């Protein structure tokens, strides 16, 4: 909690902005979210749960604007593509790269 009211020029001040308005822009935004979450390894069901949960305001706004059928198609496309990719962290490589710095 801040001790005083933030100054207007404060670059870290929280600001509310409106999300894109057209359905094409919202669709692009939803595709970006779905791709990013799939790349992070989230399952299809977990991504869909996030779109349905009002806590996640941006993705839930896309759910409301585009409808469940469109969001299901977007998530299916993202998980079909990115679900084939697997990320593996090798501790030995990570350790050796930090040793040389």
MOVENSUL-V764650 format. One record per residue. N is the residue number from 1. D_CENTER is the distance of its C-alpha to the mean C-alpha in whole Angstrom. Layout:
n: [N & N]
d_center: [D_CENTER & D_CENTER]
This chain:
n: [1 & 2 & 3 & 4 & 5 & 6 & 7 & 8 & 9 & 10 & 11 & 12 & 13 & 14 & 15 & 16 & 17 & 18 & 19 & 20 & 21 & 22 & 23 & 24 & 25 & 26 & 27 & 28 & 29 & 30 & 31 & 32 & 33 & 34 & 35 & 36 & 37 & 38 & 39 & 40 & 41 & 42 & 43 & 44 & 45 & 46 & 47 & 48 & 49 & 50 & 51 & 52 & 53 & 54 & 55 & 56 & 57 & 58 & 59 & 60 & 61 & 62 & 63 & 64 & 65 & 66 & 67 & 68 & 69 & 70 & 71 & 72 & 73 & 74 & 75 & 76 & 77 & 78 & 79 & 80 & 81 & 82 & 83 & 84 & 85 & 86 & 87 & 88 & 89 & 90 & 91 & 92 & 93 & 94 & 95 & 96 & 97 & 98 & 99 & 100 & 101]
d_center: [26 & 28 & 32 & 32 & 31 & 28 & 30 & 29 & 28 & 26 & 23 & 21 & 22 & 19 & 19 & 18 & 17 & 17 & 14 & 15 & 18 & 19 & 18 & 18 & 15 & 13 & 13 & 12 & 9 & 8 & 9 & 7 & 4 & 7 & 8 & 5 & 6 & 9 & 10 & 9 & 12 & 10 & 13 & 13 & 15 & 12 & 9 & 12 & 13 & 9 & 10 & 13 & 13 & 14 & 13 & 9 & 11 & 9 & 8 & 11 & 13 & 12 & 13 & 16 & 17 & 17 & 18 & 17 & 19 & 17 & 14 & 15 & 17 & 13 & 12 & 15 & 15 & 12 & 13 & 17 & 16 & 14 & 15 & 19 & 17 & 18 & 18 & 21 & 22 & 25 & 27 & 30 & 28 & 26 & 29 & 31 & 29 & 29 & 33 & 34 & 32]
